[in-house]
């Protein structure tokens, strides 16, 4: 992992249109006890990527979630109907020294995700 790279990154692809999903709002949270704590966020760039969710050195082991504002993205695209107003991805960090890339493949009526590299 690069010294300057965020330990958690994402990439959103609009599979219905076959291109990066530009301008998707994303929030990163960490489970602290029984409550979620907001750690960072932003919007995807022209390549559908968000590279600055967390500062290097801030990653801890635990449970995290990414909240993707998919309904707002599709509304901005002029797509009036979509099924999921948000896509929520919850994942575990077992090694705080690793990089976690969490891509989202998105369409108006479905989404999928995986641990990327």
Buried (B, 14 or more C-beta within 10 A) or exposed (E): EEEEEBBBBBBBBBBBEEEBBBBBBBBBBBBEEEEBEEBBBBBBBEBBBBBBBBEEEBBEEEEBBBBBBBBBBBBEBEBEEBEBEEBEBEEEBEEEEEBBBBBBBBBBEEBEBEEEE
